[in-house]
Structures are given as C-alpha cells and as structure tokens.
C-alpha cells in the first residue's frame, strides 16, 4: 500500500468522529427547532425569550403598563418566529454537511464502511436523542405551568 493510501485509511476514526459530531449537532438543532415550534404553537414564551422592561419614573398607570406588556409579549413571539427560521437554516446546513461527509466516506472507504460507522454510532446517538427529548419535555411542562400561572394571575388581579 502506498503512503497516501495508508494516510487515508488511518483517518477512518477522524471521519467517524466528524460524522458523529454532525449527527449530534443535527439532533440538537432538530430538537431546538421542534421546541421552538411547540412553544410558538402553544403560545408559550421560553425563559430566554421573555423580555422585561421597566421605566424608572415611578408608578406607571395600568393602561400604560398593559401596553408595555403587550409590546414585550408580541416582541417575544416575533423573536421565537425568527429563531425558528434561523434554526431551520442551521439544520439545512448540517444536513448538507452530512450529505457531503457521507459522500466523502463512500468515495474514500466505500459504502460498507459508512454503514459500519453508522451502526457503531446508532446506540450513542439514541442516548443523545433520548436525553434531549426528556430535557425538552420537562422544559415544556414547566413552561406550561408558568404560563397557566401567569394567566391565572392576570385574571385574579
């Protein structure tokens, strides 16, 4: 075997790591996209999108405060919608990179090696997916409770 061929064969591990990292990234981005779409559909504002603003001029009358709250809420929803677009774009980019890496591995090592690498990654990726799913479910549940409490407080005042 020539030196360049040996060099390529020695890189199976690095190709495998690169592929795994991209698959992991795809899981995270897909989860983020799904989470944001769920929040948008349920009209729930995630913690990081909950905008706050106060005017330090003393007491503000109720109508002004309500207007400010409506502006903040609408802005939060707009940020969520824009984040969905950004996340979808990032996901497309990762998919494109995955396609390229699949193609490179097939061209260099053959389809059998690609399938072997994918099988080796399968269990580990499933663990990542399961962990992400549990985390996002907990987040949605907490956000729903918080949202319901806000609604209850709004009507009780």
HELIX and SHEET records of a PDB file:
HELIX    1   1 UNK A    3  UNK A    9  1                                   7    
HELIX    2   2 UNK A   12  UNK A   42  1                                  31    
HELIX    3   3 UNK A   47  UNK A   49  5                                   3    
HELIX    4   4 UNK A   62  UNK A  109  1                                  48    
HELIX    5   5 UNK A  111  UNK A  156  1                                  46    
END                                                                             
